[in-house]
Amino acid sequence: MRGYPFSTWCRGEATRWGGDTVMPYAADVAVEFAGVCVTPGDYAFADPSGAVIIPAGSLTGVLDAARQIEAEEARAGERILAEDLPPLGRP
């Protein structure tokens, strides 16, 4: 599925109902998956570790928080690199 130009997730088994023709039941409606409600306009972020749904109204806040965390981690990395640590195996 990774070779296709669209995202696909499946939980459990997928059946091939209807043969080679698939007829959508509904579009642009809220759905619930594993206890998470996804509404039209929400954002999905997924990588090999997992996936998260970001409500459309929360996207700006989530991105701002992510940028802040990224900056804090960069500063922490700089502090670690600046420390004068003894070589490994020596006190």
LINSUL-V902749 format. One record per helix or strand of 2 or more residues. SS is the DSSP state (H for helix, E for strand). FROM is the first residue (numbers start at 1). LEN is the number of residues. If there is no record, write none. Layout:
SS&FROM&LEN  SS&FROM&LEN
//
This chain:
E&31&3  E&36&3  E&43&5  E&50&5  H&56&27
//
